[in-house]
Amino acid sequence: CNINFVDLQFGVVNDALLYYIFDNNYYCMNPQMIRKIVKLTSPKCAEKLPKAHYTTILQSKYYPLIDRIHQNFAEYIRNVCLQEPDNVSEESDVVAQMISRLVDEPELCEALIDKENIMISDIEECCRGKADMGKWNVKRIWDYLLKQKKVQLSVHNITSCYKVLGMREELMDYLREEADNIRNLPDVEMLPVELKERM
């Protein structure tokens, strides 16, 4: 069956039929359909959707929608998340998961990083599970997170960046810009000597 509803009117279609349509993916993945799915399946979550789209969908635990999004993740980010003007409050750990799913789409990762008000607490969570952490896209994404100052300042994050990025210009710029704050970290003595010398 190749039926894909672009929009549906609640009250005209009964709930059983709506669930059948949503459970079996007979709809176009667009912002209005996703709003209607969340409103029907998780009404308590619906009000949070505009500001934290993917976070809210995960919290809804409506797996037919979650699975559909995961199968078409780049499309969902490009055509839904980035198009929703108020979608700037995804949880930081959720954005890290999103970046991990999008590692082969660095431009989308950068657009997502720019859009969201985040502070990544552990940079290793971005691109977690990728076989080659040294691959170019991971370096590009981590460089961008540092440049945009969207990574929590910590010895762990700096050391992780050094292990993956090496002595790249982006990391050296970050060390120089944050030198005073780094020196005040409680575990600064754990920082590799060669990095301390660059501050």
Secondary structure as UniProt FT lines:
FT   TURN            11..12
FT   HELIX           15..23
FT   TURN            24..25
FT   HELIX           31..41
FT   TURN            43..45
FT   HELIX           46..48
FT   TURN            49..51
FT   HELIX           53..60
FT   HELIX           63..71
FT   HELIX           73..79
FT   HELIX           81..83
FT   TURN            85..86
FT   HELIX           92..101
FT   TURN            102..104
FT   HELIX           106..115
FT   HELIX           123..125
FT   TURN            126..129
FT   TURN            133..134
FT   HELIX           136..147
FT   TURN            148..149
FT   HELIX           155..165
FT   HELIX           169..177
FT   HELIX           179..183
FT   TURN            186..187
FT   HELIX           188..190
FT   HELIX           193..196
FT   TURN            197..198
//
